Amino acid sequence: MGNTLAGVLILLFSIWAVRTARQKQFQQHQRWALRLFLVCNVTWFFRVGMFLWILLTGGAGVDFETFTGPFVTFWAYGQFIIPLLLAELYFQGLKNIKPSTQYVISGVLLGVTLLMLIGILVVTVGAWIPRVVG
C-alpha cells in the first residue's frame, strides 16, 4: 500500500508541478517539483532507511524471514512521509525570518542529513558493493 500511495503522489505532484509552471508561479512550482523528486525516490529512501535502522537497532521490529513487522509497516509509509515533512520544515525555514527558528530547522536538517549519510554508507558496504564485486 505504501508504494501504491507513493505512486499516486507522484502523479498528483507532477500534475501540480506542471500546472504551477504553466501559471508562471515559479516559487510554487519549485516546491511541487521538490516534493515530486522526493516521492520519486521512495525506494532509495526505503533501502537507506532500512539499513540505517538495522545498524542502529539490530533490526528491531523486522522479521528477516518474511520481511514483515512493525518497522517494515511503518517504513512503507515513512519512506515518503518523513522526506515530505522535512521538505515542509525546510519551506517553513525559508519563510521564517527569525534567526533562532532558522538555526533549529537547519540543525534538524543537518542531523537528518548525517543520518542519511550513515545509511548510505551502510547500504553501500552491506548491499551494493557485494553485488557489484561479488
PyMOL commands that set and color helices and strands:
alter all, ss='L'
color gray80, all
select helices_A, chain A and resi 2-22+26-40+42-57+70-95+99-133
alter helices_A, ss='H'
color red, helices_A
deselect
rebuild
show_as cartoon
